[in-house]
C-alpha cells in the first residue's frame, strides 16, 4: 500500500512516496524535485511553484511567500509582524482572523494563510498522484520542533483541506534520522546524533540520544535570522554593486530590479554548490540594460564569510547545554537546501573531524523521505515487522507554565514542563492563595522559543471556605505522548477538585 510524506518548508515543499518497500522523492510537472512554496493570485487562477516565484517580479503584491511563518499566528504576533516587513504583503485582521489583503483585478480579496497552504499541499498531492497513477491520501506531514499547538493544528487542517488523510505530524529531526535508517537497529547501544538543518529562512540544530531504537531530543536551537535567503541577499548586493560600478546606476531602492537580481543570485548560488564558478545573466535589469556577471565560488565564500560563521556558531553552546561536547557526537545529519553549500559542509567536517557525516542524499529531500518512510510504517507496509520499527520518544515542543501572583501582586510564571521534556510526563506543584479567598483561578500557559507565553486554559475553584491559613492547591499537570495536557487541581483542606484536558493539535 502506498503512502506519502510531505515536507512543507518556509520557502519550498517536497513530497516523497512510499511504495514497494522504499521511499523516493518525485518531481513536479516542471521536472523539479523541490517546489517553491509560493502562490500567485491572478484574476482567473492561482499559480503554485516555480512559475509563481518567477512571476513575483511582475505581481509582487499578489504573490504570497513564506506562508508557513504565519500559520496559526495572530496579527500582533512578532513573527507575523516580521513577515509583513520582510515580504511587504498586506496582512490584516478580517472577522477576527488573519488574512492577506490582495488586489485581484479590480477587487480586493482576502485570503487566509491556511488557504494558501492548502494550495501548496494540493500541489504536493497532485505531484504524488501523477507519479503513482492513482489517488493516495494517507500522508505524514513534517513540522518544526518549535511549532506550537496552534501552528500544528493550522498545518494539519490545511493538509486535510487539500485532501490528505494525515496519519501523523512528525518532527523534522526525527524524519531526517529515519531517512538515513539511524536508530532502526534496536540492538545498537546508545549514541548521540546532531541534526543540522539550514533551510531557506531558518537554522535549526537538534541533538538527540538514540538508544535501542528510541529517539530522545536532548536540546534544540532555532534561529530565524539566518537561512539560505541571507546568502542569496549577500550575493545579490554584490551583483548590484557590480552593476553600479559598470553602469553608474544604483539599484538598491529599485524593488523590481532587486527581485530580478535575487532570482539570478539564487540560481548562481545553487550552481556554485557543484561548480567552481557561475554566470549570472539578467535580461533588461534596468532601463533596458542586460546585466551579466561571473562569480567564483571563492568570491561567494568571501562575501558570505560572516554568514558561514553565524551558521555554525550555535552548535557548541547547544551541545554544552546538553552536557555534551563535539567528541560525544557519533553522527551528524545534514538537511535543508542550504546545507549543500560546500564551504558549510567543510566547516562542519572540521568541527566533527572523526564523526560520520550523513549528506549523501540531497539535503532538501531528506526530511520528505523520512516522512514517507514513517507513513509506510503507519499504513502497515508488508515486510516491516513491528519489532523492526523504531520508537520516537515524543517531547514537549514548548514550555508549559502556570501563572501565579507573588506577595507584591506581580505575575510570576513557573515552568512545570520545559521544552524538550520526554513524554509522557507528570509534574506536581502546590499553589497558595489567601485564606480569605472564596475562589481561586489557575491559568496554564505555553511558551515557544523567544515568544511571550500563550494562555492555553483557565481553571476556577469556586465556593472555597474562608480560613485563617492560606488555601493550598495541589496541581498536577500531565502531558501525554500526543501533546494533550491534563490538569487537575485539588484544594487540600476541602478536597474540592477541578479537572480540565487541553487537546493536542497533532
ChimeraX attribute file (.defattr): number of C-alpha atoms within 10 A of each C-alpha:
attribute: neighborCount
match mode: 1-to-1
recipient: residues
	/A:1	13
	/A:2	23
	/A:3	27
	/A:4	34
	/A:5	36
	/A:6	30
	/A:7	30
	/A:8	26
	/A:9	25
	/A:10	19
	/A:11	21
	/A:12	22
	/A:13	23
	/A:14	30
	/A:15	31
	/A:16	31
	/A:17	29
	/A:18	26
	/A:19	17
	/A:20	12
	/A:21	14
	/A:22	13
	/A:23	24
	/A:24	19
	/A:25	22
	/A:26	22
	/A:27	19
	/A:28	20
	/A:29	13
	/A:30	11
	/A:31	9
	/A:32	13
	/A:33	17
	/A:34	22
	/A:35	26
	/A:36	23
	/A:37	28
	/A:38	27
	/A:39	25
	/A:40	23
	/A:41	23
	/A:42	15
	/A:43	10
	/A:44	7
	/A:45	8
	/A:46	14
	/A:47	18
	/A:48	23
	/A:49	22
	/A:50	18
	/A:51	14
	/A:52	24
	/A:53	22
	/A:54	16
	/A:55	13
	/A:56	22
	/A:57	17
	/A:58	12
	/A:59	16
	/A:60	20
	/A:61	18
	/A:62	22
	/A:63	23
	/A:64	25
	/A:65	24
	/A:66	22
	/A:67	22
	/A:68	21
	/A:69	19
	/A:70	26
	/A:71	24
	/A:72	19
	/A:73	19
	/A:74	17
	/A:75	17
	/A:76	10
	/A:77	13
	/A:78	15
	/A:79	17
	/A:80	19
	/A:81	14
	/A:82	13
	/A:83	20
	/A:84	17
	/A:85	11
	/A:86	11
	/A:87	14
	/A:88	12
	/A:89	18
	/A:90	17
	/A:91	21
	/A:92	18
	/A:93	15
	/A:94	13
	/A:95	7
	/A:96	9
	/A:97	13
	/A:98	23
	/A:99	22
	/A:100	21
	/A:101	19
	/A:102	20
	/A:103	16
	/A:104	15
	/A:105	11
	/A:106	7
	/A:107	8
	/A:108	11
	/A:109	14
	/A:110	17
	/A:111	17
	/A:112	20
	/A:113	25
	/A:114	23
	/A:115	18
	/A:116	24
	/A:117	27
	/A:118	21
	/A:119	21
	/A:120	27
	/A:121	29
	/A:122	19
	/A:123	23
	/A:124	28
	/A:125	23
	/A:126	18
	/A:127	21
	/A:128	27
	/A:129	17
	/A:130	15
	/A:131	14
	/A:132	16
	/A:133	8
	/A:134	11
	/A:135	13
	/A:136	19
	/A:137	19
	/A:138	21
	/A:139	31
	/A:140	30
	/A:141	30
	/A:142	27
	/A:143	23
	/A:144	19
	/A:145	24
	/A:146	21
	/A:147	18
	/A:148	23
	/A:149	20
	/A:150	15
	/A:151	21
	/A:152	22
	/A:153	18
	/A:154	22
	/A:155	28
	/A:156	27
	/A:157	19
	/A:158	23
	/A:159	28
	/A:160	17
	/A:161	17
	/A:162	21
	/A:163	17
	/A:164	21
	/A:165	16
	/A:166	19
	/A:167	20
	/A:168	19
	/A:169	22
	/A:170	24
	/A:171	21
	/A:172	25
	/A:173	31
	/A:174	26
	/A:175	26
	/A:176	27
	/A:177	25
	/A:178	21
	/A:179	21
	/A:180	18
	/A:181	13
	/A:182	18
	/A:183	26
	/A:184	21
	/A:185	17
	/A:186	16
	/A:187	10
	/A:188	12
	/A:189	11
	/A:190	14
	/A:191	16
	/A:192	19
	/A:193	25
	/A:194	25
	/A:195	22
	/A:196	25
	/A:197	27
	/A:198	27
	/A:199	24
	/A:200	24
	/A:201	19
	/A:202	22
	/A:203	24
	/A:204	26
	/A:205	22
	/A:206	23
	/A:207	24
	/A:208	22
	/A:209	18
	/A:210	26
	/A:211	20
	/A:212	16
	/A:213	21
	/A:214	20
	/A:215	27
	/A:216	21
	/A:217	26
	/A:218	22
	/A:219	20
	/A:220	24
	/A:221	17
	/A:222	19
	/A:223	17
	/A:224	13
	/A:225	12
	/A:226	20
	/A:227	23
	/A:228	22
	/A:229	19
	/A:230	16
	/A:231	22
	/A:232	24
	/A:233	19
	/A:234	16
	/A:235	25
	/A:236	24
	/A:237	18
	/A:238	18
	/A:239	24
	/A:240	20
	/A:241	17
	/A:242	17
	/A:243	21
	/A:244	14
	/A:245	11
	/A:246	10
	/A:247	12
	/A:248	10
	/A:249	14
	/A:250	14
	/A:251	19
	/A:252	14
	/A:253	8
	/A:254	10
	/A:255	12
	/A:256	18
	/A:257	18
	/A:258	21
	/A:259	19
	/A:260	21
	/A:261	26
	/A:262	21
	/A:263	20
	/A:264	21
	/A:265	28
	/A:266	20
	/A:267	16
	/A:268	25
	/A:269	27
	/A:270	16
	/A:271	16
	/A:272	21
	/A:273	17
	/A:274	13
	/A:275	12
	/A:276	11
	/A:277	17
	/A:278	20
	/A:279	16
	/A:280	18
	/A:281	18
	/A:282	17
	/A:283	12
	/A:284	12
	/A:285	19
	/A:286	19
	/A:287	8
	/A:288	8
	/A:289	12
	/A:290	12
	/A:291	19
	/A:292	16
	/A:293	12
	/A:294	11
	/A:295	20
	/A:296	16
	/A:297	20
	/A:298	13
	/A:299	13
	/A:300	20
	/A:301	19
	/A:302	12
	/A:303	16
	/A:304	18
	/A:305	15
	/A:306	10
	/A:307	19
	/A:308	18
	/A:309	12
	/A:310	14
	/A:311	25
	/A:312	16
	/A:313	11
	/A:314	17
	/A:315	21
	/A:316	14
	/A:317	13
	/A:318	19
	/A:319	21
	/A:320	12
	/A:321	12
	/A:322	15
	/A:323	11
	/A:324	16
	/A:325	14
	/A:326	16
	/A:327	11
	/A:328	14
	/A:329	20
	/A:330	16
	/A:331	17
	/A:332	21
	/A:333	24
	/A:334	28
	/A:335	26
	/A:336	25
	/A:337	22
	/A:338	26
	/A:339	26
	/A:340	21
	/A:341	19
	/A:342	15
	/A:343	17
	/A:344	20
	/A:345	16
	/A:346	12
	/A:347	15
	/A:348	19
	/A:349	15
	/A:350	11
	/A:351	15
	/A:352	18
	/A:353	13
	/A:354	13
	/A:355	18
	/A:356	14
	/A:357	17
	/A:358	16
	/A:359	16
	/A:360	11
	/A:361	14
	/A:362	14
	/A:363	23
	/A:364	26
	/A:365	25
	/A:366	30
	/A:367	36
	/A:368	31
	/A:369	30
	/A:370	31
	/A:371	35
	/A:372	34
	/A:373	28
	/A:374	29
	/A:375	28
	/A:376	28
	/A:377	21
	/A:378	16
	/A:379	14
	/A:380	13
	/A:381	18
	/A:382	11
	/A:383	10
	/A:384	12
	/A:385	10
	/A:386	9
	/A:387	11
	/A:388	13
	/A:389	17
	/A:390	22
	/A:391	17
	/A:392	18
	/A:393	18
	/A:394	22
	/A:395	25
	/A:396	25
	/A:397	25
	/A:398	22
	/A:399	21
	/A:400	25
	/A:401	23
	/A:402	24
	/A:403	18
	/A:404	19
	/A:405	13
	/A:406	11
	/A:407	8
	/A:408	6
	/A:409	8
	/A:410	8
	/A:411	11
	/A:412	12
	/A:413	15
	/A:414	16
	/A:415	16
	/A:416	18
	/A:417	23
	/A:418	17
	/A:419	23
	/A:420	19
	/A:421	20
	/A:422	21
	/A:423	18
	/A:424	17
	/A:425	15
	/A:426	15
	/A:427	12
	/A:428	11
	/A:429	13
	/A:430	14
	/A:431	18
	/A:432	16
	/A:433	18
	/A:434	15
	/A:435	15
	/A:436	14
	/A:437	15
	/A:438	14
	/A:439	15
	/A:440	18
	/A:441	12
	/A:442	17
	/A:443	15
	/A:444	24
	/A:445	20
	/A:446	23
	/A:447	21
	/A:448	17
	/A:449	16
	/A:450	9
	/A:451	11
	/A:452	12
	/A:453	19
	/A:454	14
	/A:455	15
	/A:456	16
	/A:457	16
	/A:458	13
	/A:459	16
	/A:460	14
	/A:461	18
	/A:462	14
	/A:463	11
	/A:464	17
	/A:465	13
	/A:466	14
	/A:467	13
	/A:468	8
	/A:469	11
	/A:470	14
	/A:471	25
	/A:472	16
	/A:473	23
	/A:474	17
	/A:475	21
	/A:476	17
	/A:477	22
	/A:478	21
	/A:479	24
	/A:480	17
	/A:481	17
	/A:482	17
	/A:483	20
	/A:484	17
	/A:485	22
	/A:486	16
	/A:487	21
	/A:488	17
	/A:489	23
	/A:490	18
	/A:491	20
	/A:492	13
	/A:493	12
	/A:494	10
	/A:495	11
	/A:496	14
	/A:497	16
	/A:498	15
	/A:499	14
	/A:500	14
	/A:501	14
	/A:502	14
	/A:503	13
	/A:504	17
	/A:505	18
	/A:506	19
